[in-house]
Structure formats: C-alpha cells, structure tokens
Amino acid sequence: MIRTARPGDDDALRTLWAECFPGVRRLPALHALDPGRYHRTFVAARADGTLDAVVVYVPRSVRDANGTPHRIGGIGSVATRPEARGRGLVRALLSAATDTMTDEGCAWSLLFTGTPGVYRGSGWTEFARPTTEGRLTAPHAVPSAPGEAPTPHRVRAVTPADTPALARLQSAYNATRPLTAVRGPDDWRVRVPALYARPCWSLLAEDPTDGTLTGWLVARPAAPGRTDVLETALHPGHPGALGALYTALADRVRAAGHTRVRVLLPPSPAVTEAEPRLLAPGTVTTGADTSGMARPLLVPRAAVTRTVTAPGAAHWYGDSF
C-alpha cells in the first residue's frame, strides 16, 4: 500500500534506512527537522507495518538564476529493500510526492543521485556542474615571492562556537548565488554539523589581528586516495583566504595519504588564483558532476535550466536533503 508516513512508522523508517544505508546514521535526525515530515514522507507499507520503500520530500528555499529564493521540493532519503526492487514502488512514491509538492507551491524539484535512471522516467533530468581534479601539489610548491609578506590568514579547525559568525559569512557569500539554499537556524544546528562531521575537514581562516573570519572550506575523503572539496565561503575584503585554506588542506590531505583532489566549487577568480596551492600545475583536468537532477513543477523547464546552469551556481553538500 502506498501512503504517507505516520508517527508510528519512525522505528520502521530507521530500520529501512539502516538496512539500505549501513553506517549512515544522520537520516532520522535530518528527517526530524521538518515539522510536516509525515505528510511529506511517502512509504510502501505492508499490512504488518514493514516498510518496503520510502521517498521523502523536503521543502527548501533555493535561489533562482537571479538570486531570488523560491520554494522547491528536495527529494531525498530514497530507499527500497533489495527484495522489493523492480516493482515500481519508487515511481509510485515519486508520483505521490510530485502531487504534494505541486499542491504546496513548489516551483520545481531537485535531487542528487548516483542512479539517475531511477528518476528519468518520473520527469527528472540531469544537469552538470563543473569540476576540476588533479594531483595534490607538492609541499611548499608555491613559495612566497621575494619581499612578500606572510599570509595574513590564520587557519584552524571550526568549532561549535564559530557557528554564528560562520552563518553570517556563508549567507553573505551566497546572498545572490543561484541554486544555493537559504539556511536557517535548524540547518546550522543539525544539518550542517551532521553532513560535515568527521571524516570531513571543516577549516576556517581568520585575520590574526582582530579574529575576523575571512574564509571557510570543507573537504572530505572520497574515492580511494582522493579528497573532494565540497564548500567554501569567502570574505570579499580579504583576498587570499582561499589560498591559505588550500595550503592548510593540502597538509591534511598529504598526511591522510591521498594523492588526488577533486574541487566541486564553481569557477571564480579566487578559485583560479588559489588552485596551485592545492593542485599540482600541469596535472589539472576539468570535468562535470552530473549527480544533480531537476524537474519543473509550477515554472517552465527553461526557468529551471537557467538556474542550474547559471554562472557561479552551486548547491553545497551541506544542504543535502
């Protein structure tokens, strides 16, 4: 039976997610962030209460190509028991979710996946985000020029006490950036710490003279021997912060035994200038991350395409559904 979830399904949902995503413990906490989660959670349930599949729709405020926030429907926490696959359950759940997203005024829907074929038949299409990848730069590969002053940035690990200043920096950096989500207090309290927990490196740069936060960078171990750079936020009045963050990250990547780095940041002058402090010159290649998929609901497909392909567009991993 296809239906919406009930409070009594919480244990069954935890069991299903644990079975399909062993070792991933954050899903129940992220699910609990939405007070309307039960009518936005769609399940295929047996008569005995066992859940065979689930699709969750998460309402988020996401900026369009002009930087204006709109309500969109994020699709996440999709899971199906192995023995229940191939029966069209996810397609039926996506249909129910689409009806609710439309009724609740979502302009379009967004999801990220490694299995796009599951969603194409239900109306979602892939879009590409640019990436760069290369060999980790050698230690001290970018020496200071003669007479150049030492870096004006002190880099250290983020602590919970940094959250208010970090939230202000991140909000300002993304104030008009297409595809970014508008983060609220619960995102900073639960979502961001859960998604950027260890083994991620979350580093901040600050002005050593007054403690002003000048930059933030998050990266995590990904494929064997490779680190992915996931998010940054930079203070416009402090050029060079990303270079200092890259240098500190390179030391950590090297200590972890990784030899390659993939950067998932949108291209910008600051990213280009800092690149040699993380990626060895002559080894850098460009590519595309095609894990993102979108479906228009109340706006034309062209409007969605403008947003997901806009210059500087980014949907940070810390906003995952």
Legacy VTK file of the C-alpha trace (Angstrom):
# vtk DataFile Version 3.0
C-alpha trace
ASCII
DATASET POLYDATA
POINTS 321 float
0.000 0.000 0.000
1.270 3.473 -0.947
0.528 6.034 1.771
2.028 8.874 3.753
4.012 8.130 6.893
2.649 8.221 10.441
4.391 8.870 13.778
4.192 5.136 14.456
6.402 4.487 11.397
9.512 6.043 12.943
11.061 2.734 14.019
10.264 1.117 10.662
11.838 4.075 8.829
15.000 3.816 10.900
15.148 0.087 10.174
14.708 0.609 6.427
17.351 3.339 6.227
19.788 1.330 8.337
19.330 -1.689 6.061
19.756 0.302 2.826
22.442 2.720 4.051
24.537 0.841 6.621
26.760 3.162 8.617
24.765 6.297 7.697
23.168 7.475 10.931
22.134 11.031 10.100
18.892 10.346 8.179
16.487 10.205 11.163
17.894 13.483 12.551
17.592 15.234 9.184
14.089 13.840 8.713
13.042 15.255 12.084
13.947 18.814 11.008
10.673 19.167 9.083
7.628 19.541 11.369
5.442 18.473 8.431
7.549 15.449 7.661
4.879 12.771 7.960
2.628 14.047 5.191
5.748 14.663 3.070
7.122 11.151 3.608
5.727 8.545 1.233
6.038 4.840 2.013
5.186 1.474 0.526
3.880 -0.385 3.575
2.926 -3.998 4.209
-0.076 -4.945 6.325
2.215 -5.773 9.260
3.778 -2.275 9.219
7.015 -3.277 7.488
8.143 -0.621 5.028
9.466 -1.743 1.658
10.309 1.697 0.249
10.354 5.380 1.148
10.661 8.746 -0.622
10.908 11.993 1.359
10.057 15.442 0.020
11.845 18.253 1.891
10.646 21.838 1.287
13.578 24.219 0.876
14.113 27.819 -0.180
16.527 27.854 -3.139
17.753 30.875 -5.097
16.945 31.117 -8.812
19.170 32.390 -11.635
18.640 35.960 -10.380
19.367 35.072 -6.753
15.705 35.231 -5.685
14.641 32.454 -3.266
11.741 30.181 -4.247
10.162 27.192 -2.546
11.383 23.978 -4.153
10.876 20.322 -3.329
14.025 18.429 -2.438
13.783 14.655 -2.873
15.926 12.579 -0.542
16.281 9.595 1.799
15.028 7.314 -1.007
15.364 3.657 -0.060
13.949 0.296 -1.183
14.507 -3.103 0.388
16.512 -5.318 -2.019
13.726 -7.906 -2.214
11.176 -5.194 -3.136
13.104 -3.664 -6.024
11.859 -3.854 -9.592
8.204 -3.500 -8.614
7.781 0.197 -9.458
7.484 1.277 -5.832
9.800 4.296 -6.099
7.997 5.511 -9.219
4.655 5.321 -7.388
6.101 7.150 -4.378
7.618 9.852 -6.607
4.217 10.381 -8.218
2.625 10.907 -4.803
5.449 13.255 -3.774
5.073 15.251 -7.002
1.375 15.800 -6.343
2.087 17.091 -2.831
4.993 19.311 -3.922
2.776 20.888 -6.568
-0.118 21.368 -4.142
2.268 23.039 -1.678
3.549 25.558 -4.212
6.980 24.165 -5.104
8.278 25.841 -8.267
10.398 22.827 -9.160
12.055 19.770 -7.641
15.707 18.945 -7.047
17.562 15.762 -6.131
21.064 14.301 -6.196
21.760 10.680 -7.024
24.211 8.154 -8.366
21.393 6.227 -10.054
19.737 8.702 -12.445
17.829 6.009 -14.320
15.536 5.584 -11.317
14.264 9.154 -11.759
14.338 9.891 -15.507
11.071 8.084 -16.155
9.386 10.235 -13.490
10.343 13.530 -15.126
13.707 14.461 -13.593
16.648 15.272 -15.881
20.354 15.579 -15.129
22.349 18.781 -15.110
26.102 19.226 -14.929
28.233 21.205 -12.511
31.887 21.928 -13.420
34.699 20.237 -11.508
38.488 20.333 -11.545
40.742 17.497 -10.481
44.457 16.957 -10.246
47.374 15.573 -8.318
47.978 17.069 -4.882
50.558 19.818 -5.048
53.993 19.148 -3.606
54.863 20.627 -0.180
55.878 24.303 -0.465
55.251 24.162 -4.223
54.098 27.804 -4.215
56.771 29.761 -2.329
56.266 33.376 -1.424
57.740 35.920 -3.779
60.787 37.848 -2.569
59.665 40.503 -0.132
56.101 39.147 0.047
54.545 39.423 3.489
53.498 36.240 5.296
49.892 35.196 4.741
47.523 37.436 6.739
45.285 34.471 7.463
45.411 32.075 10.387
43.777 28.704 9.641
42.269 26.363 12.211
39.510 23.796 12.591
35.942 25.026 13.013
34.405 24.752 16.499
30.721 24.985 17.535
31.404 28.462 18.938
32.169 29.666 15.384
28.650 28.923 14.111
27.109 32.442 14.377
29.986 34.134 12.539
30.211 31.269 10.059
26.493 31.507 9.292
26.845 35.242 8.578
29.835 34.660 6.283
28.079 31.855 4.396
24.872 33.849 3.997
26.714 36.893 2.636
28.803 34.801 0.242
25.685 33.161 -1.207
23.265 36.110 -0.989
22.582 36.060 -4.742
24.219 32.784 -5.781
21.943 30.643 -7.982
20.978 27.158 -6.780
22.052 27.742 -3.178
19.678 27.006 -0.309
18.779 29.629 2.275
19.968 28.155 5.573
18.041 28.644 8.786
18.954 28.069 12.445
17.975 24.367 12.327
20.244 23.832 9.335
23.196 25.203 11.290
22.157 23.294 14.409
21.618 19.876 12.799
22.035 19.628 9.027
25.437 21.250 8.554
27.118 19.533 11.560
25.662 16.157 10.509
26.759 16.395 6.883
30.164 17.931 7.613
31.083 15.717 10.570
34.250 13.662 10.573
35.913 12.490 8.406
35.292 15.897 6.802
37.786 18.676 7.350
35.997 21.944 8.179
38.545 24.756 8.282
38.253 28.487 8.763
40.658 31.317 8.076
40.747 34.399 10.261
42.608 37.658 10.491
45.135 37.132 13.303
44.986 40.785 14.308
41.283 41.002 15.139
39.853 37.496 14.641
37.682 38.477 11.655
36.510 35.366 9.824
37.985 35.595 6.314
37.106 32.210 4.802
35.693 28.725 5.276
36.422 25.471 3.485
35.002 21.945 3.805
36.507 18.826 2.240
36.215 15.099 2.817
37.893 11.843 1.804
36.015 10.434 -1.187
37.237 7.773 -3.615
40.322 5.784 -2.520
43.265 8.149 -2.449
41.160 11.203 -3.312
39.764 14.148 -1.364
36.770 16.206 -2.548
36.461 19.938 -1.791
32.757 20.453 -1.013
32.097 24.055 0.001
33.693 27.410 0.597
32.637 30.870 1.725
34.971 33.855 1.405
35.045 37.390 2.807
35.258 39.883 -0.098
37.569 42.179 1.835
40.204 39.531 2.483
41.703 38.226 -0.774
43.944 35.230 -0.425
41.865 33.446 2.208
41.156 30.517 -0.102
44.856 30.123 -0.835
45.600 29.915 2.887
42.790 27.393 3.334
44.048 25.322 0.393
47.560 25.262 1.838
46.258 24.016 5.197
44.017 21.460 3.498
46.920 20.185 1.372
48.860 19.399 4.557
45.928 17.360 5.890
45.326 15.561 2.599
49.009 14.668 2.401
49.007 13.350 5.976
45.979 11.188 5.125
47.941 9.568 2.305
45.788 10.935 -0.504
47.390 11.914 -3.792
44.496 13.460 -5.749
41.961 16.219 -5.105
38.670 16.998 -6.856
37.289 20.522 -6.449
33.495 20.918 -6.572
33.493 24.727 -6.289
32.044 26.933 -9.055
34.741 28.669 -11.102
35.754 32.133 -9.924
38.875 34.318 -9.952
39.558 33.405 -6.305
39.355 29.670 -7.088
41.643 30.012 -10.101
44.204 32.079 -8.190
44.311 29.638 -5.266
44.404 26.457 -7.362
48.239 25.940 -7.402
48.225 25.789 -3.601
46.196 22.578 -3.788
46.527 21.055 -7.275
49.867 20.456 -8.975
50.183 22.589 -12.126
50.184 20.534 -15.296
48.011 17.789 -13.780
44.665 19.608 -13.644
41.735 18.401 -15.734
38.190 19.735 -15.942
35.100 17.584 -15.703
31.480 17.595 -14.629
29.457 16.311 -11.702
26.160 15.057 -13.124
24.594 13.799 -9.892
22.071 16.677 -9.858
18.611 16.222 -11.372
15.736 18.688 -11.652
12.056 18.602 -12.598
9.858 21.664 -13.255
6.541 21.793 -11.405
4.980 25.284 -11.487
7.529 27.056 -13.701
8.693 26.378 -17.260
11.594 23.992 -17.756
13.608 26.873 -19.252
13.472 28.725 -15.919
14.853 25.703 -14.097
17.572 25.247 -16.710
18.633 28.887 -16.295
19.040 28.329 -12.560
21.011 25.083 -12.626
23.331 26.301 -15.412
23.781 29.914 -14.235
27.371 31.171 -13.811
28.515 30.621 -10.230
25.624 28.278 -9.420
26.287 25.901 -6.537
24.269 23.547 -4.387
26.509 22.783 -1.421
26.699 19.279 0.010
25.838 20.760 3.413
22.307 21.416 2.115
21.643 17.788 1.153
18.093 16.584 1.715
LINES 1 322
321 0 1 2 3 4 5 6 7 8 9 10 11 12 13 14 15 16 17 18 19 20 21 22 23 24 25 26 27 28 29 30 31 32 33 34 35 36 37 38 39 40 41 42 43 44 45 46 47 48 49 50 51 52 53 54 55 56 57 58 59 60 61 62 63 64 65 66 67 68 69 70 71 72 73 74 75 76 77 78 79 80 81 82 83 84 85 86 87 88 89 90 91 92 93 94 95 96 97 98 99 100 101 102 103 104 105 106 107 108 109 110 111 112 113 114 115 116 117 118 119 120 121 122 123 124 125 126 127 128 129 130 131 132 133 134 135 136 137 138 139 140 141 142 143 144 145 146 147 148 149 150 151 152 153 154 155 156 157 158 159 160 161 162 163 164 165 166 167 168 169 170 171 172 173 174 175 176 177 178 179 180 181 182 183 184 185 186 187 188 189 190 191 192 193 194 195 196 197 198 199 200 201 202 203 204 205 206 207 208 209 210 211 212 213 214 215 216 217 218 219 220 221 222 223 224 225 226 227 228 229 230 231 232 233 234 235 236 237 238 239 240 241 242 243 244 245 246 247 248 249 250 251 252 253 254 255 256 257 258 259 260 261 262 263 264 265 266 267 268 269 270 271 272 273 274 275 276 277 278 279 280 281 282 283 284 285 286 287 288 289 290 291 292 293 294 295 296 297 298 299 300 301 302 303 304 305 306 307 308 309 310 311 312 313 314 315 316 317 318 319 320
